[in-house]
């Protein structure tokens, strides 16, 4: 009878000991990677692939009927005006496949913003309750239309999305201001 009690007790002790040792290592690993995972207003955040993007303060981004932006990574000089043009190159009507480009402040939760935007049809899907989260935005565009915005960004990483209902999950990108 003692054998049947000892075997599960030993197995439990080994399991607890092995789990405890792994957690200490993971905590150290998580501490080392935390700064790159947190939203940042400084240029300390590393954006994968940014070294392959040419820095320019004039960009044209196209949105299409497949709910994609043709540019998902933009590199600009901080403190200088950014001229950004959005072109809707699709053919579907604005009511079913309109596109805009909304530059959000660092740290804004995209899912929350996108949910609020879906209910803001009267304001071209820019929620009035979240205007403080928006740096700049284009108009909502139909097929063949384009709009240009100009904005000066401080150093940091800014996410941009299309806020038309359901688009923000696929139509998004980052602007790195250095």
C-alpha positions as CSV (number, residue, x, y, z in Angstrom):
1,X,0.0,0.0,0.0
2,X,2.9,2.4,0.8
3,X,4.3,1.8,-2.8
4,X,1.0,3.1,-4.3
5,X,1.2,6.2,-2.2
6,X,4.9,7.0,-2.8
7,X,4.8,6.8,-6.6
8,X,2.1,9.6,-7.1
9,X,3.8,11.7,-4.4
10,X,7.2,11.4,-6.1
11,X,5.7,12.2,-9.5
12,X,3.9,15.3,-8.0
13,X,7.1,16.5,-6.3
14,X,9.1,16.2,-9.6
15,X,6.3,18.0,-11.5
16,X,6.2,20.9,-9.0
17,X,10.0,21.2,-9.0
18,X,10.4,21.2,-12.7
19,X,7.6,23.8,-13.1
20,X,9.1,26.1,-10.5
21,X,12.6,26.0,-12.1
22,X,11.2,26.9,-15.6
23,X,9.2,29.9,-14.3
24,X,12.3,31.6,-12.9
25,X,14.0,31.4,-16.3
26,X,10.8,32.7,-18.2
27,X,10.4,35.6,-15.8
28,X,14.0,36.7,-16.6
29,X,13.3,36.2,-20.3
30,X,10.1,38.2,-20.2
31,X,11.8,41.1,-18.3
32,X,14.4,41.3,-21.1
33,X,11.8,41.6,-23.9
34,X,9.2,43.8,-22.2
35,X,10.5,47.1,-23.4
36,X,9.9,46.2,-27.1
37,X,6.4,44.9,-26.5
38,X,5.0,48.0,-24.7
39,X,3.6,50.9,-26.7
40,X,6.2,53.7,-26.9
41,X,6.2,57.3,-27.7
42,X,10.0,57.3,-28.1
43,X,12.0,55.8,-31.0
44,X,13.2,53.1,-28.6
45,X,10.7,50.6,-29.9
46,X,12.2,48.4,-32.5
47,X,10.0,47.8,-35.6
48,X,11.0,44.7,-37.6
49,X,12.0,45.5,-41.2
50,X,12.3,49.3,-40.7
51,X,16.0,49.1,-41.7
52,X,14.8,48.1,-45.2
53,X,12.5,51.1,-45.6
54,X,13.7,54.3,-47.1
55,X,13.0,57.4,-45.1
56,X,10.8,59.9,-46.8
57,X,8.3,62.5,-45.7
58,X,6.1,62.1,-48.8
59,X,4.1,58.8,-49.1
60,X,1.2,57.5,-51.1
61,X,-0.7,54.5,-49.7
62,X,-3.3,52.6,-51.7
63,X,-6.3,50.8,-50.3
64,X,-8.0,48.1,-52.4
65,X,-11.1,45.8,-52.5
66,X,-9.2,43.0,-50.8
67,X,-9.0,45.2,-47.7
68,X,-5.2,45.7,-47.9
69,X,-3.0,48.7,-47.8
70,X,-0.1,48.4,-50.3
71,X,2.3,50.0,-47.7
72,X,2.4,48.7,-44.2
73,X,5.6,50.3,-43.0
74,X,6.5,54.0,-43.4
75,X,9.7,55.7,-42.2
76,X,9.8,59.5,-41.7
77,X,11.9,62.2,-40.2
78,X,10.4,63.4,-36.9
79,X,9.7,67.1,-36.6
80,X,9.2,67.6,-40.3
81,X,5.9,67.7,-42.2
82,X,4.7,64.3,-43.5
83,X,2.6,64.5,-46.7
84,X,0.5,61.4,-46.9
85,X,-1.8,60.6,-49.8
86,X,-4.4,57.8,-49.6
87,X,-5.8,56.4,-52.9
88,X,-8.7,54.0,-53.1
89,X,-7.8,51.8,-56.1
90,X,-10.7,49.5,-55.7
91,X,-13.9,49.4,-57.7
92,X,-16.6,48.5,-55.1
93,X,-18.9,51.3,-53.9
94,X,-18.0,53.5,-51.0
95,X,-21.0,52.2,-48.9
96,X,-19.6,48.7,-48.9
97,X,-15.9,49.2,-49.4
98,X,-14.9,52.7,-48.4
99,X,-11.4,53.4,-47.1
100,X,-9.8,56.0,-45.0
101,X,-6.4,56.2,-43.2
102,X,-6.4,57.1,-39.5
103,X,-3.1,57.7,-37.7
104,X,-3.4,56.9,-34.1
105,X,-1.4,58.1,-31.1
106,X,1.0,55.6,-29.6
107,X,-0.6,53.2,-27.2
108,X,-4.1,53.4,-28.5
109,X,-5.9,50.1,-28.4
110,X,-6.8,49.4,-32.0
111,X,-9.6,46.9,-31.3
112,X,-11.3,49.3,-29.0
113,X,-10.9,52.2,-31.4
114,X,-12.2,50.0,-34.3
115,X,-15.2,49.0,-32.3
116,X,-16.1,52.6,-31.6
117,X,-15.5,53.6,-35.2
118,X,-17.9,51.0,-36.5
119,X,-20.7,52.9,-34.8
120,X,-19.6,56.3,-36.2
121,X,-21.1,56.1,-39.7
122,X,-22.4,59.7,-39.3
123,X,-18.7,60.9,-39.0
124,X,-17.1,58.8,-41.7
125,X,-16.2,56.1,-39.1
126,X,-14.1,58.5,-36.9
127,X,-15.7,58.2,-33.4
128,X,-16.1,61.7,-31.8
129,X,-15.7,60.0,-28.4
130,X,-12.1,59.0,-29.4
131,X,-10.9,62.1,-31.3
132,X,-8.1,62.5,-28.6
133,X,-6.7,59.2,-29.9
134,X,-6.3,60.4,-33.5
135,X,-3.3,62.3,-34.8
136,X,-4.7,62.8,-38.3
137,X,-7.1,61.1,-40.8
138,X,-8.2,61.3,-44.4
139,X,-11.8,61.4,-45.6
140,X,-13.6,58.2,-46.3
141,X,-12.9,57.5,-50.0
142,X,-14.9,55.6,-52.7
143,X,-13.4,54.0,-55.8
144,X,-10.9,56.1,-57.7
145,X,-10.8,58.8,-55.0
146,X,-7.8,60.2,-53.1
147,X,-7.2,62.5,-50.2
148,X,-4.0,64.1,-48.8
149,X,-3.1,64.9,-45.2
150,X,-0.2,66.7,-43.8
151,X,1.0,66.2,-40.2
152,X,4.2,66.6,-38.2
153,X,5.1,63.7,-36.0
154,X,7.3,63.6,-32.9
155,X,9.7,60.7,-32.5
156,X,7.9,57.5,-32.0
157,X,5.9,54.7,-33.6
158,X,2.4,55.4,-34.8
159,X,-0.1,52.8,-36.0
160,X,-2.5,53.6,-38.8
161,X,-5.6,51.8,-39.8
162,X,-8.7,52.0,-42.0
163,X,-11.6,52.6,-39.6
164,X,-14.4,51.4,-42.0
165,X,-16.3,48.6,-40.1
166,X,-14.3,45.4,-40.1
167,X,-11.3,46.7,-42.0
168,X,-8.9,47.6,-39.1
169,X,-7.9,44.0,-38.6
170,X,-6.3,43.8,-42.0
171,X,-5.8,47.3,-43.1
172,X,-3.1,48.6,-40.8
173,X,0.5,49.7,-40.7
174,X,3.1,51.6,-38.7
175,X,4.8,54.9,-39.2
176,X,8.2,55.2,-37.6
177,X,9.2,58.8,-36.9
178,X,13.0,59.0,-36.2
